[in-house]
Amino acid sequence: MKELERIIHDDSNGLDYILVGEVYLPLLAVPNETREIGFYGSLHRNYLKDYKSGLYSYLSLSGKLWSYLADVNEQCVERRDYLMDQMMEQEGITEELKSRDQMEWVRRANNVRSRVDEIILNEMVYV
């Protein structure tokens, strides 16, 4: 009987396979990602698991999931910061207000933050 090769390469999909027992299994190498996926990335991961399982599986198996989630989180944080600054300026929530009436500043800033979070979740996380 012919001896099977330990590692083979499939040109049709570009993957290498290793012989384990009598079965070839794909050799998947996940790239080292050092960025955190953060709050928004975690929410998006859960959304993908629950509602977009095909995309979630593809990203997981291709080793791109962590990078994708880190990118989503960074985009969400940048958009949040931009919207927060813009809305606080439009509504007159300034450092002067903060020094004059801290509780009013906190109330208004939290209101803006809630609205911005709602925008981020609807436009970027749950899509």
Backbone torsions as a table, in degrees:
resi	resn	phi	psi	omega
1	MET	NA	147.4	-176.4
2	LYS	-78.9	136.5	177.3
3	GLU	-76.1	131.1	179.5
4	LEU	-80.8	144.7	177.2
5	GLU	-68.1	144.2	-178.7
6	ARG	-70.5	-42.7	179.4
7	ILE	-128.6	132.7	176.9
8	ILE	-127.5	160.2	179.4
9	HIS	-120.1	132.8	177.4
10	ASP	-103.4	112.4	-178.2
11	ASP	-70.0	-23.0	-177.2
12	SER	-69.5	-32.6	179.4
13	ASN	-120.8	-4.7	176.1
14	GLY	77.9	12.9	-177.9
15	LEU	-99.7	151.1	170.7
16	ASP	-98.1	148.4	179.5
17	TYR	-126.9	144.1	178.6
18	ILE	-115.5	142.9	-179.6
19	LEU	-81.8	120.7	176.1
20	VAL	-123.8	108.3	-173.8
21	GLY	68.0	-117.1	178.6
22	GLU	-112.5	12.0	-174.8
23	VAL	-124.1	139.9	173.7
24	TYR	-90.3	127.2	177.0
25	LEU	-114.1	144.8	-179.3
26	PRO	-66.9	141.1	175.4
27	LEU	-90.8	100.4	-178.4
28	LEU	-103.5	124.5	176.7
29	ALA	-113.1	119.1	179.8
30	VAL	-89.9	126.9	-179.7
31	PRO	-64.9	149.6	178.7
32	ASN	-76.3	114.2	178.8
33	GLU	-112.6	124.6	-176.0
34	THR	-99.0	-12.8	-178.7
35	ARG	-76.5	149.7	176.8
36	GLU	-83.0	150.6	177.6
37	ILE	-87.2	-17.3	172.4
38	GLY	63.9	-170.0	-175.9
39	PHE	-65.3	-51.8	-176.5
40	TYR	-69.4	-36.7	176.9
41	GLY	-63.2	-39.2	177.9
42	SER	-65.8	-42.5	177.6
43	LEU	-62.7	-41.8	-179.4
44	HIS	-67.5	-37.5	176.6
45	ARG	-60.2	-45.5	178.6
46	ASN	-63.3	-38.9	177.1
47	TYR	-62.7	-45.0	179.1
48	LEU	-61.8	-43.0	178.8
49	LYS	-58.6	-44.9	-173.2
50	ASP	-81.0	-36.1	-169.8
51	TYR	-121.0	-17.6	-179.0
52	LYS	-131.4	58.5	-172.6
53	SER	-63.2	-31.0	178.2
54	GLY	-64.4	-47.7	178.0
55	LEU	-64.1	-41.3	178.9
56	TYR	-60.5	-45.3	179.4
57	SER	-63.9	-44.1	179.4
58	TYR	-59.6	-48.5	-178.8
59	LEU	-64.3	-38.1	179.1
60	SER	-65.4	-48.3	-175.8
61	LEU	-71.4	-28.2	179.3
62	SER	-85.4	-7.5	178.9
63	GLY	79.6	17.1	-176.9
64	LYS	-104.1	-1.0	-173.2
65	LEU	-61.3	-50.4	-174.5
66	TRP	-63.4	-42.9	178.7
67	SER	-63.7	-42.2	179.3
68	TYR	-60.5	-46.6	-179.3
69	LEU	-66.8	-37.4	177.5
70	ALA	-64.9	-39.4	177.0
71	ASP	-63.8	-45.2	178.6
72	VAL	-59.1	-45.1	-179.6
73	ASN	-61.8	-44.5	-179.7
74	GLU	-62.9	-41.7	178.9
75	GLN	-64.2	-41.5	179.5
76	CYS	-64.6	-42.7	-179.5
77	VAL	-65.3	-42.6	177.8
78	GLU	-62.1	-44.9	180.0
79	ARG	-65.0	-40.9	178.7
80	ARG	-60.4	-47.7	-179.2
81	ASP	-62.1	-42.3	179.6
82	TYR	-63.6	-47.7	-179.4
83	LEU	-65.2	-39.7	178.7
84	MET	-59.6	-49.6	-179.7
85	ASP	-60.4	-44.4	-177.5
86	GLN	-65.0	-47.0	-177.3
87	MET	-70.0	-38.0	179.2
88	MET	-66.0	-37.3	177.6
89	GLU	-66.6	-43.6	-179.8
90	GLN	-62.7	-34.5	-175.6
91	GLU	-95.6	4.9	175.2
92	GLY	72.3	30.0	177.9
93	ILE	-91.3	95.9	-171.3
94	THR	-116.8	172.5	175.0
95	GLU	-65.7	-30.4	177.7
96	GLU	-64.3	-42.5	175.9
97	LEU	-64.0	-38.4	-179.7
98	LYS	-62.5	-41.0	-179.6
99	SER	-75.6	-27.8	-178.6
100	ARG	-81.5	-46.1	-175.1
101	ASP	-145.7	91.0	-174.6
102	GLN	-62.7	-41.8	-177.5
103	MET	-66.1	-37.9	176.9
104	GLU	-65.4	-41.7	178.6
105	TRP	-61.5	-45.1	179.5
106	VAL	-62.6	-44.4	-180.0
107	ARG	-59.8	-47.1	-177.7
108	ARG	-71.2	-38.6	178.6
109	ALA	-66.2	-40.3	177.1
110	ASN	-64.9	-36.7	177.0
111	ASN	-62.2	-44.9	178.6
112	VAL	-64.0	-43.9	-179.3
113	ARG	-60.3	-40.9	178.5
114	SER	-63.1	-43.2	179.5
115	ARG	-66.9	-40.8	179.0
116	VAL	-65.1	-42.5	177.8
117	ASP	-60.6	-40.0	178.1
118	GLU	-62.1	-41.7	177.8
119	ILE	-63.4	-47.7	-178.4
120	ILE	-60.9	-46.4	-177.8
121	LEU	-63.9	-41.9	-178.4
122	ASN	-74.8	-32.6	-175.4
123	GLU	-94.8	-24.4	-172.3
124	MET	-126.7	-30.5	-174.6
125	VAL	-93.0	-49.4	-175.6
126	TYR	-98.0	57.7	177.2
127	VAL	-130.1	NA	NA
